[in-house]
Amino acid sequence: MPQPKAMNLRFPDPAQRAAIEAAARQEGVSLQEYILSAAYARATAVETHFLDGFRASMARSGAAFAEAAGAAGADGERRAEELAARRGLEEQQERGHAA
């Protein structure tokens, strides 16, 4: 099994490299480990932000569908009442014609 290659870390700004190295030393980890940890933290923060937005979107969609379903349910109930009233009228008219 081949050995993994080390990360090739190039920094165009020497001050940036020095700052990152100092931060890594302060944390007590290697430069590579510090950079990977920072990248992982950033990626999970982005993921969390995305998932929070997705959950909020789902809640808004759910509320909109529930509102639409409520309106449709009210329309359905009204329609059933209208049909029942119509049947009642038709029955009365049939009884009137039969008499």
C-alpha positions as CSV (number, residue, x, y, z in Angstrom):
1,M,0.0,0.0,0.0
2,P,1.6,3.3,-1.0
3,Q,2.2,5.9,1.6
4,P,0.0,9.0,1.4
5,K,1.8,12.1,0.0
6,A,2.2,15.1,2.3
7,M,0.2,18.1,1.5
8,N,2.0,20.7,-0.6
9,L,1.4,23.9,1.2
10,R,2.3,27.0,-0.7
11,F,1.6,30.5,0.6
12,P,2.2,33.4,-1.7
13,D,2.3,35.7,1.3
14,P,5.0,34.9,3.8
15,A,3.2,36.8,6.6
16,Q,0.1,34.6,6.0
17,R,2.2,31.5,6.4
18,A,3.9,32.8,9.5
19,A,0.5,33.6,11.1
20,I,-0.9,30.2,10.3
21,E,2.2,28.5,11.6
22,A,2.0,30.5,14.8
23,A,-1.6,29.5,15.2
24,A,-0.8,25.9,14.6
25,R,2.0,26.0,17.2
26,Q,-0.3,27.7,19.7
27,E,-2.8,24.8,19.2
28,G,0.0,22.3,19.5
29,V,-0.7,20.6,16.1
30,S,1.1,20.4,12.8
31,L,0.5,23.0,10.1
32,Q,-1.3,20.4,7.9
33,E,-3.5,19.3,10.8
34,Y,-4.3,22.9,11.6
35,I,-5.3,23.7,8.0
36,L,-7.3,20.5,7.7
37,S,-9.1,21.2,10.9
38,A,-9.9,24.7,9.8
39,A,-11.2,23.4,6.4
40,Y,-13.3,20.8,8.2
41,A,-14.8,23.4,10.6
42,R,-15.6,25.7,7.6
43,A,-17.2,22.9,5.7
44,T,-19.4,21.8,8.6
45,A,-20.3,25.4,9.2
46,V,-21.4,25.7,5.5
47,E,-23.3,22.4,5.8
48,T,-25.1,23.6,9.0
49,H,-26.0,26.9,7.3
50,F,-27.4,25.0,4.3
51,L,-29.3,22.6,6.4
52,D,-30.8,25.4,8.5
53,G,-31.9,27.2,5.3
54,F,-33.3,23.9,4.0
55,R,-35.3,23.3,7.2
56,A,-36.7,26.8,7.1
57,S,-37.7,26.3,3.5
58,M,-39.4,23.1,4.3
59,A,-41.3,24.7,7.2
60,R,-42.4,27.5,4.8
61,S,-43.5,25.0,2.2
62,G,-45.2,22.9,4.8
63,A,-47.1,25.9,6.1
64,A,-48.1,26.9,2.5
65,F,-49.3,23.4,1.7
66,A,-51.2,23.2,5.0
67,E,-52.8,26.5,4.3
68,A,-53.8,25.3,0.8
69,A,-55.1,22.0,2.1
70,G,-57.1,23.9,4.7
71,A,-58.6,26.1,2.0
72,A,-59.3,23.1,-0.2
73,G,-60.9,21.3,2.8
74,A,-63.2,24.2,3.4
75,D,-64.1,24.3,-0.2
76,G,-64.8,20.6,-0.1
77,E,-67.0,20.9,2.9
78,R,-68.9,23.7,1.3
79,R,-69.3,21.7,-1.9
80,A,-70.7,18.8,0.1
81,E,-73.2,21.0,1.9
82,E,-74.3,22.5,-1.5
83,L,-74.8,19.0,-2.9
84,A,-76.8,17.9,0.1
85,A,-79.0,21.0,-0.1
86,R,-79.5,20.4,-3.9
87,R,-80.5,16.8,-3.2
88,G,-83.0,18.1,-0.6
89,L,-84.5,20.5,-3.1
90,E,-84.7,17.8,-5.8
91,E,-86.5,15.5,-3.3
92,Q,-88.9,18.2,-2.4
93,Q,-89.6,18.9,-6.0
94,E,-90.1,15.2,-6.8
95,R,-92.6,14.9,-3.9
96,G,-94.4,18.0,-5.1
97,H,-94.7,16.5,-8.6
98,A,-95.8,13.2,-7.3
99,A,-98.6,14.8,-5.2
